[in-house]
Amino acid sequence: MTGPYLLPAHLDPVQPRYQASFAVEVDGRRVTAHAGQTVAAVLMSLGLTSWRESGGRGRRRGLFCGIGVCAECVLVVNGTPGVRACLRSVEPGDVISTRGREERG
């Protein structure tokens, strides 16, 4: 990865714990994620801007506040419902589900 705001891994002061990129599963599809990305960042890199519906009116929901306050971005990660996509960093082998009622948390 290159760009004016991206550091090569060896210069990153955070020192990512995992290889630069790895596979995760999103709704049964194997996709590439990068160390340090949140679940929301992975979904948005796939073009997904909303991944659940509100309880009452069925309106589409996704990333809203981006800091874990609103819970609009909740989904299922590794079988755990109610995970805030904006706060959870992806890890190698994660299984992410944007489908079903179980993601409301």
Buried (B, 14 or more C-beta within 10 A) or exposed (E): EEEEEEEEBEEEEEEEEBEEEBEBBBBEEEBEBBBBBBBBBBBBEBEBEBBBBEEEEEEEBBBEEBEEEBBBBBBBBEEEBEBBBBBBBBBEEBEBBBEEEEBBE
